[in-house]
Amino acid sequence: LIKSRWTHMVRNILMVLNEISDCCDLKLLDVIVKYWKIISSSSEWTLIIAMQSAEDRKNLSEKKKEEEDLCWLSHQ
């Protein structure tokens, strides 16, 4: 039971790290290095929060790009 729970936790952590890497267009190793302090000292929930933060940054960046594109088009 403990091994199964550990495997489940590791799988969830890797899933979260993959989501962060996808959101930030980073390699998985870069994400692990960037978030190592969080990974090594925290629970899955902290990683999920970190993932949400990465998604928020990506969404903000995309929104800013869309606004810049609209601004550029309006000046044409």
Summary of the structure (lengths in Angstrom):
residues: 76
radius of gyration: 16.8
end to end distance: 64.0
largest distance: 64.0
contacts: 179
relative contact order: 0.11
helix: 88%
strand: 0%
